[in-house]
Amino acid sequence: MKFFIDTADVDEIRDFAATGLLDGVTTNPSLVAKTGRDFFDVVREICDIVDGPVSAEVTATDTDGMLVEADVLTNLAPNITVKVPLTWDGLKACRALTQAGTMVNVTLCFSANQALLAAKAGATFVSPFVGRLDDIGQDGMQLIDEIMDVYANYDFETEVLVASVRTTQHVFQAAKIGADVCTVPPSVLRQLSQHALTDKGLDAFLSDWQKTGQSIVGRKAAE
């Protein structure tokens, strides 16, 4: 499963990119607004840091407006993925952009039927929002399972990008189901590396090492 990071914070993106674990970035108008910086500067900087797809979202709601904005966005960097909403106009924009060779992320998906339409429209990615479904008492991960089942019946190239991730359990379940991508907030991505027994074991190792009075660096310097 590929990991995208869901943020517009370039310092966070640099930190995760240095691990080699980062496959792409997703942004939205809200995330960029939190930075307090110029939208275009932020997106260009992110695209310079990350080789993989960087989703930048249109703000227009009609097809023609989306296509005009998409033209501006795709000129920012070659790894831009244009993010459009899963509306009728968004699907039409997706089709036109895909036919022109542009990567498209169809976002705000909340049903398997919507995901089916996104794949038929040629989306590169479809983004089901699991956390928002959980918020209204539904099982967001069940939707991922349903979409994967539907896609398995056909030769769709659209990748299922699990979005609105809130917990490490969401990530685990997405991987277990076989989702193509999971876009994760920085805090959740860090939590994936944490375990109480790892911390306990490390503390024990360091305590035992200190009792020896030795130093790896000091030994090398002495030689």
Secondary structure as the mmCIF struct_conf table of DSSP 4:
data_model
#
loop_
_struct_conf.conf_type_id
_struct_conf.id
_struct_conf.beg_label_comp_id
_struct_conf.beg_label_asym_id
_struct_conf.beg_label_seq_id
_struct_conf.end_label_comp_id
_struct_conf.end_label_asym_id
_struct_conf.end_label_seq_id
STRN STRN1 LYS A 2 ASP A 6
HELX_RH_AL_P HELX_RH_AL_P1 VAL A 10 ALA A 17
TURN_TY1_P TURN_TY1_P1 ALA A 18 GLY A 20
STRN STRN2 GLY A 24 THR A 26
HELX_RH_AL_P HELX_RH_AL_P2 PRO A 29 THR A 35
TURN_TY1_P TURN_TY1_P2 GLY A 36 GLY A 36
BEND BEND1 ARG A 37 ARG A 37
HELX_RH_AL_P HELX_RH_AL_P3 PHE A 39 ILE A 49
BEND BEND2 ASP A 51 GLY A 52
STRN STRN3 VAL A 54 GLU A 57
BEND BEND3 ASP A 62 ASP A 62
HELX_RH_AL_P HELX_RH_AL_P4 THR A 63 THR A 74
TURN_TY1_P TURN_TY1_P3 ASN A 75 LEU A 76
TURN_TY1_P TURN_TY1_P4 PRO A 78 ASN A 79
STRN STRN4 ILE A 80 PRO A 85
BEND BEND4 LEU A 86 THR A 87
HELX_RH_AL_P HELX_RH_AL_P5 TRP A 88 GLN A 99
TURN_TY1_P TURN_TY1_P5 ALA A 100 GLY A 101
STRN STRN5 MET A 103 CYS A 109
BEND BEND5 SER A 111 SER A 111
HELX_RH_AL_P HELX_RH_AL_P6 ALA A 112 LYS A 120
TURN_TY1_P TURN_TY1_P6 ALA A 121 GLY A 122
BEND BEND6 THR A 124 THR A 124
STRN STRN6 PHE A 125 PRO A 128
STRN STRN7 PHE A 129 PHE A 129
HELX_RH_AL_P HELX_RH_AL_P7 VAL A 130 ASP A 135
TURN_TY1_P TURN_TY1_P7 ILE A 136 GLY A 137
BEND BEND7 GLN A 138 GLN A 138
HELX_RH_AL_P HELX_RH_AL_P8 GLY A 140 ALA A 152
TURN_TY1_P TURN_TY1_P8 ASN A 153 ASP A 155
STRN STRN8 GLU A 159 VAL A 162
STRN STRN9 ALA A 163 ALA A 163
BEND BEND8 SER A 164 SER A 164
BEND BEND9 THR A 167 THR A 167
HELX_RH_AL_P HELX_RH_AL_P9 THR A 168 ILE A 177
TURN_TY1_P TURN_TY1_P9 GLY A 178 GLY A 178
BEND BEND10 ASP A 180 ASP A 180
STRN STRN10 VAL A 181 VAL A 184
HELX_RH_AL_P HELX_RH_AL_P10 PRO A 186 GLN A 191
TURN_TY1_P TURN_TY1_P10 LEU A 192 SER A 193
HELX_RH_AL_P HELX_RH_AL_P11 ALA A 196 THR A 212
TURN_TY1_P TURN_TY1_P11 GLY A 213 GLY A 213
HELX_RH_AL_P HELX_RH_AL_P12 ILE A 216 ALA A 222
#
